């Protein structure tokens, strides 16, 4: 299981990116909303939608959930 968080700051396209701790392209600590532990990034993305309707997995740490 990995610990996930979502970036409070949206990307230029409006997506709030979901990351794992240890990501090579992390959000600043003060811009993170913890999503807890999840077995797969799709569960973390679903959890992040409780905070932000437009979310996406990070290309680098959650490529299985990155939609482009």
C-alpha positions in Angstrom: 0.0 0.0 0.0 1.2 3.5 -0.8 0.4 6.8 0.9 -1.2 9.3 -1.5 -2.0 13.0 -1.5 -3.6 15.4 -3.9 -2.1 18.8 -4.9 -4.3 21.7 -3.8 -3.1 23.7 -6.8 -4.6 22.8 -10.1 -2.6 22.2 -13.2 -3.2 24.7 -16.1 -5.8 22.3 -17.5 -7.7 22.3 -14.1 -6.6 18.9 -12.9 -5.5 18.4 -9.3 -2.8 15.7 -9.5 -2.6 12.7 -7.2 0.9 11.7 -6.0 2.5 9.1 -3.8 4.9 10.1 -1.1 8.4 9.9 -2.5 7.3 11.2 -6.0 10.1 12.7 -8.1 7.7 15.7 -8.9 6.0 16.4 -5.6 3.7 19.2 -4.6 5.0 21.5 -1.8 4.1 20.1 1.7 1.7 23.1 2.4 -0.2 22.3 -0.9 -1.0 18.7 -0.1 -4.3 17.1 1.0 -3.6 13.6 2.4 -5.7 10.8 0.9 -4.4 8.1 3.1 -3.1 4.6 2.3 -4.4 2.8 -0.8 -3.7 -0.4 -2.7 -3.9 1.2 -6.1 -3.8 4.8 -7.5 -7.4 4.4 -8.8 -8.7 4.2 -5.2 -6.7 7.4 -4.4 -8.0 9.2 -7.4 -11.6 8.3 -6.4 -10.8 9.6 -2.8 -9.4 12.8 -4.3 -12.7 13.5 -6.1 -14.3 14.0 -2.7 -12.1 17.2 -2.6 -11.7 18.2 -6.2 -14.0 17.0 -9.1 -11.3 17.2 -11.7 -8.3 14.9 -10.7 -5.6 12.9 -12.5 -2.8 10.7 -11.5 0.7 12.0 -11.7 2.6 10.9 -14.9 5.7 10.0 -12.8 4.4 8.3 -9.7 0.9 7.2 -10.8 1.2 6.5 -14.5 -1.6 3.8 -14.4 -4.0 6.6 -13.4 -2.6 9.4 -15.6 -5.0 10.2 -18.4 -3.0 12.8 -20.2 
